[in-house]
């Protein structure tokens, strides 16, 4: 029986990569208008190289990019990049179709609803608040709560303890098989792979369910819990 559903945030509830791409493109436009002498696509690629090296939540990415290029920080250029990034980020932050309705329906089944994210607490809560879904979740666990990234067992144990449910009574939903699915499987949770949010083709996710849309969770819960 499923008593709780736990969601990753990025590329599971919201289109993180589109948001990130739009924000970085806007940041580069802002920096070019304020003195950056570099081809736009080269600049975008260099910034994503830093993200790929240090993680997509790396907060000093624009500082590092400018320092790598100029050997000093041009604060006018940096300010332009940061402001344009934030404006584009908030404008691009959007839930996948049907997410809010699905979350509400799952909650109406009497299920506990949680979030388990590798994002820092501040960033995770900002995203949930901007998207107006922060009140739906019973518990939210982020990297800052345990100091471990998925698939380590600590984040999964923390969210189940906060929700006061056994791992085997939980369904974990995420887009990253090597982190979301693997970590949940090792703790005995049921798992659902958010195929709709993945940025690459995965032939075998290792999950109990592969989701083409988030709506499919409704029927999964009905079947697992014998709801007519």
N, C-alpha and C positions, 0 to 999 in steps of 0.2 A: 504493500500500500504506500502511496505517496502522501506524505504529510507536509512536506516543504519543497519548494522549488527555489534553487539558487542560481542566480544569473551573473555571468561576467557582464561588464558594461560595453567596452569598446568592441565594435564589429559584431556584437550580439544584440544589444538594445539600440545602439546608434551606429551610424556610418562614420567610424573614426577616421579611416584613411582618406575619405573625400574631404572631411573637415580639415585634416592636417595638411593635405595638398593645397586646398584653397587658401589656408592661412599662410603657408610658406610662400606661395606665389604672390600674395598680397604684401607680405613682408619684404620680399625682394623688390617688388615694384616701388615700395616706399623708400627703400634704401637707394635704389638707382636714381630716384628723383632727388635724393639728397647726397649725391656724390659718389655712389658706388660705381666704379668703372669696371664692369664685368658683364659678359653676356648673361642674360637672365637665366637661360636653361642651365648654363654651367654653374651659376650661383645656387639655383635650386638643387641641383645634383650634389653640390658640395655640402649643403645643409643636411640633406638626407643621408649623406655619407656619415656625418657626425651622429645623427640619430641612430643609424644602423650600428654604429660602433658603441654608443653610450646609452641607447635606449630612447624610446619615443617620448618619455617623460622628462628628458634632460632639459632642465630649466635655463641653462646658460648657453644654449645652442647658438643664438645670434651673437652673443659676446665672443664666443669661441670662433665663429665664422669670420667676424670682422678682424679679430686679433690675428688669425691665420693669414688673412689677406693683407692687412696693413701693418702688422707688428705692434700697433697701438689701438686703443679703442677710440673711435670717432663717435662721441656721444650723441651728436645730432643724427647721424646715420642710425645708430642703435635705437634711439628713441623713435624714429620713423618706423623702423622695422617692428619694434615691439607693439606700437600703437596699431599699425595696420594689421599685424598678426591677430591681435585681440579682437579687433572689429570684424575681420573676416571669419575668425573662429566662432564667435557667437552667432554670426549670421548663417554659418554653415552647419551648426550643430542641429541635427535632426534625427528623430527616431525613425527606425524602419517602419514601413506600413503595418498598422495593426498592433503595434507594441503596447500602447496604452490600454486599448480595449482588452487585449489578451491578459495583461497584468491584472486588470480589474476583475475580469471573469474568473481568473484563477484564484484571486483573493475571495471572491464570492463563493467559491467551492469550500471555503473554510481552510484553505492551505496557508501556511506561513510562507512569506515571500522575502527572500534575502538577496543581497549582492555580495559577490566575492571578486575583488578587483586587485590587480597588481599595481594600479595607479596610486600615487600618493593621496592621502585622505582629502586634502584641500581640492585637488583637481577632480577627484571622483564626486565629491559633494557639489562642486560648482556645476558639473555636467548634469547631475540629477536635478539640481535646483533650476537651472536654466530651462530644462526640458519639462519642468513641472510634474515630475514623477517621484520626487523625494519623499512624499508622504505615503506612498504605496508600500514601501518596504518596511518590514518589521525589524530587520537588522542589516547593517552594512559593514563589511570587513574589508579593509584595504591593506596595502603593503605596510603602512605605518603601524598597524595594529599588532603585527607579529614579527616584522623584520625579515620575512621570508617570501619569496615569490613562488607561485604555483610552478611545478607540481609538488613542492614540498608538502608534507602532511599537515604542518602547523596551521596554515590558513584554513584548510578544510575542517580541521578539528575545531578551530576557533568559531567558525560560522555555525557549525552544528551545535556547539555548546551554547552559543548566544540564542539560537532559535529553540533550544531545548528539545532537540529531536535526535534520533539515532541516525548515523550515516546511511544505513540501509533503507531508511524511510525518506530519503532525499533524492531529488532529481537535479543534477547539475547540468546547466545549459551554457555552452561556450563555443567559441569559434576556433580555438587553438587546441588540436588533439594532444600535442606534446605537453601542454600545461593543464588546460581545463579538464580534458577527458582522462588523461593518464592519472593525474592526481586524484580525481574523484573515484575512478575505478579501483585504485589501490586501497581506498578506504571503504570500498563496498557500496558506494553510491550507485544509483541508476544514472545514466548519462544520455545527453542529447547534444549532438553536434550541430551547431548553427551554420549549416552549409551555406545558407543565403548570405552570410556575412564574411565568409572566408575570402582571402585575397589570392588563394592558390587552390589548384585542384588536388583534392585528397581522395585517393582511391579507397583507402580503408581507414576510417576515423577511429575505429575501436570502440565506438559508442553503441549503446543499445538502440538509439534512434538517430537517424540523419534527418534534419529538418530543412525542407525547401522554403518554408515560411514559418514564422513564429506561431501562426494560428494553429498549426498542427499539435501544439502542446495541449490544446483543449481536448482533442480526441484521445490523446495519449493518457491524460489524467482520467478521463471517463472510463477508458478500458482498464487501466491499472487499478482504479478504485471502484469498479463495478457501478458506475453512475449511469443511470438510464437517461 
